[in-house]
């Protein structure tokens, strides 16, 4: 071995040793922390009574959420919510985020206050703290990283409920003003800035060719008056192309509209409990009419259980030539009940 080769070998060994030092020094964080390592330090000074322990498991096209602490959310006895976080003003979300099997991103853009942006990587755990906005109402969070054709449908809501009573007219006005400013300035065309519409006791929503209401995921946020009788007509346009997640492929490789999903109205109570008001199997082309009295502080409408989508024409999709499958939510939204 000549002198030149010795220098090259020494340099290679030096680089390997440096890599070893970095790996050993960061190993505890590599497998426990994503995002900013000290992001949870702010919670040291927050009362446990104001902390919502929020565990999120990110799957292909849907966020699975479990809450405990200040809020113990559940849907008809099931502690796992889909694309929904429930909290009250002034609380903090103690976020623990993992991935089921896909690289994604948790992006919370409250442009009037804060932006939370966390990477989600299989095998790692991401921690973060999110301050719940002081304005009551729905705030959208989403997957900010492309992970397949339906990634833009992976959007959820942080639904901030009043501790008691109903949404005040002033808080609804603040939401409308905030959205209006966003939609006419820096966020023109942002599909995640859901429009806010007064139901006025009756409203009709129609899905477009993509299977969503008003080209928005989630759909429009509706506002109803306390104790009023509300009628919502939902019309699901018959899906006929691969642009619609409700047009699914069966085991025979032939696409057809899905039939095994339910559409309904669901009450969201102050403590985070969600109960079914009314639901029935989906039907296409004709109005699905739901009438209820607005006694809960908020409601969900539409398809709130993710639809399993599998693109498999002629049964040819596989790991070698490609595949697209996952759980998709598109035709759903929130109703806020405004107090007198």
C-alpha positions in Angstrom: 0.0 0.0 0.0 1.6 3.3 -1.1 1.4 6.6 0.7 -1.5 7.9 -1.4 -3.7 4.8 -0.7 -2.9 5.2 3.1 -4.2 8.7 3.1 -7.3 7.7 1.2 -8.0 4.9 3.6 -7.4 7.2 6.6 -9.9 9.7 5.2 -12.6 7.0 4.6 -12.1 5.8 8.2 -12.3 9.3 9.5 -15.7 9.9 7.6 -17.1 6.6 9.0 -16.1 7.6 12.5 -17.8 11.0 12.1 -21.0 9.3 10.9 -20.8 6.9 13.9 -20.6 9.8 16.3 -23.6 11.6 14.7 -25.7 8.4 14.7 -24.9 7.5 18.3 -25.5 11.1 19.4 -28.9 11.5 17.7 -30.2 7.9 18.0 -32.6 8.6 20.9 -34.2 11.5 19.0 -34.3 9.7 15.6 -36.7 7.1 16.9 -38.8 9.3 19.2 -39.0 12.8 17.9 -40.0 14.4 14.6 -40.3 18.1 14.0 -38.8 20.4 16.6 -37.4 18.3 19.6 -38.4 20.9 22.3 -41.8 21.6 20.9 -43.5 20.1 23.9 -41.6 22.2 26.5 -44.4 24.8 26.3 -46.8 22.3 27.9 -44.7 22.3 31.1 -46.4 25.5 32.2 -50.0 24.4 31.1 -52.5 23.0 33.6 -53.3 19.3 32.8 -56.9 20.3 32.8 -56.3 22.3 29.7 -54.3 19.7 27.7 -55.9 17.4 25.2 -53.7 14.4 24.6 -54.2 13.9 20.9 -52.8 10.7 19.2 -52.9 10.7 15.4 -52.2 7.7 13.2 -51.8 8.8 9.6 -53.1 6.2 7.1 -53.3 6.4 3.4 -55.7 9.4 2.8 -57.1 9.6 6.4 -56.1 10.8 9.9 -57.2 8.5 12.7 -57.6 10.5 15.9 -57.9 9.5 19.6 -58.2 12.1 22.4 -57.9 12.0 26.2 -57.5 14.4 29.0 -59.4 17.7 28.7 -61.5 16.1 26.0 -62.4 12.4 25.7 -64.0 12.4 22.2 -65.9 9.4 21.0 -68.4 8.5 18.2 -71.2 6.2 19.3 -68.8 4.6 21.8 -65.9 4.4 19.4 -62.9 6.4 20.7 -61.4 6.7 17.2 -62.5 9.7 15.1 -61.8 10.2 11.4 -60.2 13.5 10.3 -61.7 15.3 13.3 -60.2 16.8 16.5 -62.5 18.3 19.1 -61.3 20.9 21.7 -62.3 24.1 23.5 -60.8 27.6 23.3 -57.6 28.1 25.2 -56.7 24.4 25.5 -53.6 22.8 24.1 -53.2 19.8 21.9 -50.4 17.5 23.0 -49.8 15.9 19.6 -48.3 12.4 19.2 -48.3 11.5 15.5 -47.3 8.2 13.9 -47.7 6.7 10.4 -49.4 3.4 9.6 -47.4 2.9 6.5 -46.9 6.1 4.5 -44.8 9.3 4.5 -47.1 12.2 5.0 -47.4 15.6 6.7 -49.6 17.3 9.4 -50.2 20.9 8.4 -52.4 23.2 10.5 -52.7 26.6 8.9 -54.5 29.0 11.2 -53.3 32.0 9.3 -54.6 34.5 11.8 -52.4 33.0 14.6 -50.1 30.1 14.0 -48.9 27.4 11.5 -48.0 23.9 12.6 -46.1 21.8 10.0 -44.9 18.3 11.1 -43.4 15.6 9.0 -44.8 12.1 9.4 -42.4 9.2 8.6 -43.0 5.4 9.1 -41.2 4.1 12.1 -40.8 7.4 13.8 -42.9 9.4 16.2 -43.6 13.1 15.8 -44.4 15.3 18.8 -45.8 18.8 18.8 -47.9 21.2 20.8 -50.7 23.1 19.2 -52.5 26.0 20.9 -56.3 25.8 20.3 -57.6 29.0 18.7 -59.6 31.4 20.9 -62.3 31.7 18.2 -64.8 28.9 18.3 -65.5 27.1 15.0 -63.9 24.7 12.5 -60.2 25.1 11.6 -58.8 22.9 8.8 -55.7 20.7 9.0 -54.4 18.6 6.2 -51.8 16.3 4.7 -49.3 18.7 3.2 -47.3 16.1 1.3 -48.3 14.2 -1.9 -48.9 10.5 -1.1 -51.2 9.5 -4.0 -54.0 10.9 -6.2 -56.4 11.5 -3.3 -53.9 13.3 -1.0 -55.9 16.6 -1.3 -58.9 14.8 0.3 -56.9 14.1 3.4 -58.1 17.1 5.2 -59.7 17.3 8.7 -61.1 19.8 11.1 -60.1 21.0 14.5 -63.6 21.8 15.8 -63.4 24.3 18.6 -66.6 24.1 20.6 -67.8 26.5 23.3 -67.5 25.1 26.8 -71.3 25.5 27.1 -74.1 27.1 25.2 -73.9 27.7 21.4 -71.7 29.6 19.0 -72.1 33.3 19.5 -73.0 35.5 16.5 -69.8 37.5 17.1 -67.6 34.3 16.8 -69.4 33.3 13.6 -68.8 36.8 12.3 -65.1 36.6 13.2 -64.9 33.3 11.2 -66.6 34.8 8.2 -64.3 37.8 8.3 -61.2 35.7 8.7 -62.2 33.5 5.8 -63.2 36.4 3.6 -59.8 38.1 4.1 -58.0 34.9 3.3 -60.0 34.1 0.2 -59.5 37.6 -1.2 -55.9 38.0 -0.5 -53.1 35.5 0.0 -55.2 32.3 -0.2 -57.3 33.0 -3.2 -58.5 29.6 -4.5 -57.4 27.7 -1.4 -59.9 24.8 -1.4 -59.3 24.2 2.4 -60.8 27.5 3.3 -64.3 26.2 3.6 -67.1 28.6 2.8 -69.5 29.5 5.7 -73.2 29.4 4.7 -76.3 30.2 6.8 -78.7 27.3 6.4 -81.8 29.4 7.0 -83.7 26.3 8.1 -83.3 24.6 4.7 -80.4 24.0 2.4 -79.5 21.8 -0.6 -76.0 20.4 -1.2 -75.0 18.7 -4.4 -71.8 16.7 -5.1 -69.8 17.6 -8.2 -68.1 15.1 -10.5 -65.4 14.6 -7.9 -67.8 13.5 -5.2 -67.5 16.6 -2.9 -69.8 19.4 -2.0 -69.1 22.8 -3.4 -65.6 21.8 -4.6 -64.5 21.9 -1.0 -63.0 19.3 1.4 -64.4 19.5 4.0 -67.7 20.8 2.5 -69.3 24.2 3.4 -69.6 25.0 7.1 -73.3 25.6 7.7 -74.8 27.8 10.4 -78.2 27.1 11.9 -80.1 28.8 14.7 -80.4 27.4 18.2 -83.6 25.1 18.6 -84.6 25.7 14.9 -85.8 22.9 12.7 -83.2 22.3 10.0 -83.7 20.5 6.7 -80.7 19.4 4.7 -81.1 17.9 1.2 -77.9 16.1 0.0 -77.8 15.0 -3.6 -75.1 12.6 -4.6 -74.5 12.8 -8.3 -74.1 9.3 -9.7 -70.3 8.7 -10.1 -69.2 7.6 -13.6 -65.5 8.1 -13.8 -62.2 7.5 -11.9 -62.2 11.2 -10.9 -64.8 10.3 -8.2 -63.8 8.3 -5.1 -67.3 6.9 -4.9 -66.7 5.1 -8.2 -64.9 2.0 -7.0 -63.5 -1.3 -8.4 -64.9 -4.6 -7.3 -63.0 -7.8 -7.0 -63.8 -8.5 -10.7 -61.9 -5.3 -11.7 -65.1 -3.5 -12.9 -65.9 0.0 -11.5 -69.3 0.8 -10.1 -70.8 3.3 -7.6 -70.3 2.3 -4.0 -73.4 1.2 -2.1 -72.1 0.1 1.3 -71.7 3.5 2.8 -74.1 5.6 5.0 -75.0 9.2 4.8 -76.3 11.0 7.9 -76.5 13.8 10.4 -74.5 13.5 13.6 -74.6 15.6 16.8 -71.4 16.8 18.4 -71.8 17.6 22.1 -69.9 19.9 24.4 -67.8 17.1 25.9 -66.7 15.7 22.5 -69.3 12.9 22.3 -70.7 12.3 18.8 -74.1 10.7 18.5 -76.1 9.7 15.4 -79.2 11.8 14.7 -80.2 10.0 11.5 -78.4 8.0 8.8 -79.2 5.7 5.9 -77.5 4.0 2.9 -76.4 6.2 0.2 -78.6 6.8 -2.9 -77.7 8.6 -6.1 -79.4 11.2 -8.2 -82.3 12.0 -5.8 -82.3 14.2 -2.7 -81.5 12.5 0.6 -83.5 14.6 3.0 -82.7 14.9 6.7 -84.7 17.1 9.2 -83.7 17.7 12.8 -83.9 20.2 15.7 -80.7 22.1 16.3 -80.1 21.4 20.0 -76.5 20.3 20.0 -73.8 22.9 19.6 -72.6 21.4 16.3 -73.3 18.7 13.9 -71.5 16.7 11.2 -73.2 15.9 7.9 -72.6 13.6 4.9 -70.3 10.6 4.8 -68.2 10.7 8.0 -66.8 7.2 7.7 -64.0 6.8 5.2 -64.8 5.0 2.0 -62.4 2.2 1.0 -61.1 3.1 -2.5 -59.2 0.6 -4.7 -58.2 1.5 -8.2 -58.0 -1.9 -9.9 -59.1 -1.9 -13.5 -59.5 -5.5 -14.9 -57.8 -6.8 -11.7 -54.4 -5.7 -13.0 -53.2 -3.4 -10.1 -50.3 -4.9 -8.1 -47.0 -3.9 -6.5 -45.2 -4.3 -9.8 -47.2 -2.1 -12.1 -48.6 0.1 -9.4 -51.7 0.5 -7.3 -53.8 3.1 -5.5 -55.9 2.2 -2.5 -56.8 3.7 0.8 -59.6 5.2 2.9 -61.0 8.5 1.5 -63.4 11.1 3.0 -64.8 13.8 0.7 -68.5 14.5 1.0 -68.8 15.8 4.6 -68.8 19.0 6.6 -69.8 20.8 9.8 -72.9 22.6 11.1 -72.5 25.2 13.8 -75.5 26.1 15.9 -75.6 29.8 16.7 -77.2 31.1 19.9 -79.9 33.8 20.0 
